[in-house]
Amino acid sequence: MKNNRHPANGKKPITIFGPDFPFAFDDWIEHPAGLGSIPTENLGKEVAIVGAGIAGLVAAYELMKLGLKPVVYEASKMGGRLRSQQFEGAEGIIAELGGMRFPVSSTAFYHYVDKLGLESKPFPNPLTAASGSTVIDLEGSTHYAQKLSDLPALFQEVADAWADALEAGSQFADIQQAIRDRDVPRLKALWNKLVPLWDDRTFYDFVATSEAFAKLSFYHREVFGQVGFGTGGWDSDFPNSMLEIFRVVMTNCDDHQHLIVGGVGQVPIGIWRHTPERCVHWPEGTSLSTLHRGAPRTGVKGISRAANGQFAVTDNLGDVRHYDAVLATCQSWLLTTQIECEESLFSQKMWMALDRTRYMQSSKTFVMVDRPFWKDKDPETGRDLMSMTLTDRLTRGTYLFDNGTYSNGVEKPGVICLSYSWMSDALKMLPHPVEKRVSLALGSLKKIYPKVDIAARIIGDPITVSWESDPHFLGAFKGALPGHYRYNQRMYAHFMQKEMPDEQRGIFIAGDDVSWTPAWVEGAVQTSLNAVWGIMTHFGGKTHAENPGPGDVFHEIGPIVLPE
C-alpha cells in the first residue's frame, strides 16, 4: 500500500473488506475504467447532497466526475466529525475534535488521503512505539511501560484471555485469513454463522461467558474494560452488540492506526477543492468548490415530494429547489429532529431503523503547551516526565502530540488531549464549561503525576467538544445494541432500490451510522460509494463491464437477512 502504512512482513494486509459485505471498494474506485457512466441526456442534472462530511463530499466528488451536478447543503461546519480545530494564533497546531486515528485497513479512505498528497504517521496509542511510553493508573496503582511485557503479569493474562476468547468464539484467525485473501465464499460462510449467534448478545456477555475469561477473576474483566488493548478501555462498548466488536477487531480497526499530519480536516476540504484528473461533462479545472462558487448552500430544513414527482428541498433560509435525487448523509435522527422529512419517503420499517439508531456520547478536552515537555526525563527515575495515560479516573484517556520543530530548530507547541471519554464518562463533563473541564482533568492527572505542573505549560485557550450537545449531531457515533442487526441491514441495503415503490425511490442515505463500522471513517466512505452506485443507476447509468460496482454483486454477496 502507499505511504508505507503496511509493514513489509510478506503477509497480505488486513483491510476493511466486509465481513458483512465483502466488496472491494478500494479496487472499484482505483480501477482505470472508472465507476461507470450516465446517459448523455442526464448529464448536468442536479443531486441534492445533505451534509458536507466525508460521506457527502466523497459522493459529491464521484458524482461530479460522472457528469452529474451535486448541490451540497451544510448546516454547520464542512467536514462533519472530521473536525480539526486550530489553536488561536498557532498555525498548524490543531485539536482533532472528531475522528483522530485512522486504521491503515481503511483503504478506500486512504485512496483520497493519497490523492490529496497528505502525510500520515502512527498514532500515539498505548504501548506503541509512537507513544514512547504508557502509564496505566488503576485503583490508585500506577504502572509505567514502553511495551506490554513491562507491565505486571496480570495485563498479559488479560491480553491472552482476549485473544483466546476471540479465537474460540469466532474462528478469528480463519476470518482474518479470509479477509487477507479476499476469499468471499469462505468469509461469507464463516461470518454468516456468527450473525444469528451474536446479534442478540452484548460484548460484556461475550467476555463474561468466554472460557478464557471465566478461568480468571472479575478483576481481569475489570482491567480489560478499563484499559483494554489497542486503543484503550473497552467498557464503554460493553452494552453494544458483540457483532459490532467482532467487525472492529476482525478488520484491524483497533490496530495500526495513523493520524493525518496537519489534521484530518484537510481531507474533506481537500476533496472539496480537488480538481479530478478526468471529469465527464464539466470543463477542465472544475472542482466541487468551483461548481458551488466557493461555498455550500446552507442547511436543509425540509425534504418532501413535489407535485412534479421531484424532491423539494427547503433550506434554512426558506429557498426551495427541486431535484431528481437526494442523498442524506446527516445522522439519521436529524431526519426527525432537524429536518422535516416527508414520512412517505421511507417505509415504516426504514423509519423504525432510522429512529432506533443509538448514538454514543463522546467528550474531548485539549490544551496547547509551550513544548512537548513530556519527553524530558525525570532525573530520579530516568522515565518520561509524562506518558500516554489510561486510567479509571475522570480523564480515562490522555494523549500527547509532538508537532516537531520550526525551520530554525525550535520546538513547536505540543498538544495534550487531557481527556477522551465516552458514554457515562463523557456525560460527567457535559454540564461543565471548558475551564471547569480543564480543571477537573488537571486535578485527576495531578494524582498520577504529582511532580508535573501541566498548568504552568499551557498556552492559548483550551478546546473542548461534547458531540451529544451539538444539535447537528446529537452524539458522536452509532453503537448498535443487541437486536439491531435487522435495522442496520435495512439501512445498509437501502441503496438497492429496484424493488421499492416509486414514492420511496430516489432518496438515499450514507454515513458511518448507515455502515457496519460506526465511528470509523471507512464506513462513511463505503456507504457513500454505495450511494454513488445507487444514484448513478437511478439516472439510468451503469458500471463498466470490467469494473462491476457494489449494487451489481449485492444480491450475490450482500449481508445476510435475518427473519423478521
Stockholm file with secondary structure:
# STOCKHOLM 1.0

chainA/1-564         MKNNRHPANGKKPITIFGPDFPFAFDDWIEHPAGLGSIPTENLGKEVAIVGAGIAGLVAAYELMKLGLKPVVYEASKMGGRLRSQQFEGAEGIIAELGGMRFPVSSTAFYHYVDKLGLESKPFPNPLTAASGSTVIDLEGSTHYAQKLSDLPALFQEVADAWADALEAGSQFADIQQAIRDRDVPRLKALWNKLVPLWDDRTFYDFVATSEAFAKLSFYHREVFGQVGFGTGGWDSDFPNSMLEIFRVVMTNCDDHQHLIVGGVGQVPIGIWRHTPERCVHWPEGTSLSTLHRGAPRTGVKGISRAANGQFAVTDNLGDVRHYDAVLATCQSWLLTTQIECEESLFSQKMWMALDRTRYMQSSKTFVMVDRPFWKDKDPETGRDLMSMTLTDRLTRGTYLFDNGTYSNGVEKPGVICLSYSWMSDALKMLPHPVEKRVSLALGSLKKIYPKVDIAARIIGDPITVSWESDPHFLGAFKGALPGHYRYNQRMYAHFMQKEMPDEQRGIFIAGDDVSWTPAWVEGAVQTSLNAVWGIMTHFGGKTHAENPGPGDVFHEIGPIVLPE
#=GR chainA/1-564 SS CGGGCSCCSSSCCCCCCCSSSCCCHHHHHHCTTCSCBCCGGGTTCEEEEECCBHHHHHHHHHHHHHTCEEEEECSSCTBTTCCEEECTTCTTCEEECSCCCEETTCHHHHHHHHHTTCCEEECCCTTSGGGSCEEEEETTEEEEESSGGGSCHHHHHHHHHHHHHHHHHHCHHHHHHHHHHTCHHHHHHHHHHHHHHHTTSBHHHHHHHSHHHHTSCHHHHHHHHHTCSSSSCCGGGTTSBHHHHHHHHHTTTTSSEEEETTCTTHHHHHHHHCCCSCCSSSCTTCCHHHHTTTSCBCCEEEEEECTTSSEEEEETTSCEEEESEEEECSCTTHHHHTSEECGGGSCHHHHHHHHHCCEECEEEEEEEESSCGGGSBCTTTCSBSSCEEEESSTTBEEEEECCCBCTTSCBCCEEEEEEEEEHHHHHHHTTSCHHHHHHHHHHHHHHHCTTCCSGGGEEEEEEEEEGGGCTTTSSSEECCCTTCHHHHHHHHGGGCCTTSCGGGTTEEECSTTTSSSTTSHHHHHHHHHHHHHHHHHHTTCBCCTTSCCHHHHHHHHSCCCCCC
#=GC SS_cons         CGGGCSCCSSSCCCCCCCSSSCCCHHHHHHCTTCSCBCCGGGTTCEEEEECCBHHHHHHHHHHHHHTCEEEEECSSCTBTTCCEEECTTCTTCEEECSCCCEETTCHHHHHHHHHTTCCEEECCCTTSGGGSCEEEEETTEEEEESSGGGSCHHHHHHHHHHHHHHHHHHCHHHHHHHHHHTCHHHHHHHHHHHHHHHTTSBHHHHHHHSHHHHTSCHHHHHHHHHTCSSSSCCGGGTTSBHHHHHHHHHTTTTSSEEEETTCTTHHHHHHHHCCCSCCSSSCTTCCHHHHTTTSCBCCEEEEEECTTSSEEEEETTSCEEEESEEEECSCTTHHHHTSEECGGGSCHHHHHHHHHCCEECEEEEEEEESSCGGGSBCTTTCSBSSCEEEESSTTBEEEEECCCBCTTSCBCCEEEEEEEEEHHHHHHHTTSCHHHHHHHHHHHHHHHCTTCCSGGGEEEEEEEEEGGGCTTTSSSEECCCTTCHHHHHHHHGGGCCTTSCGGGTTEEECSTTTSSSTTSHHHHHHHHHHHHHHHHHHTTCBCCTTSCCHHHHHHHHSCCCCCC
//
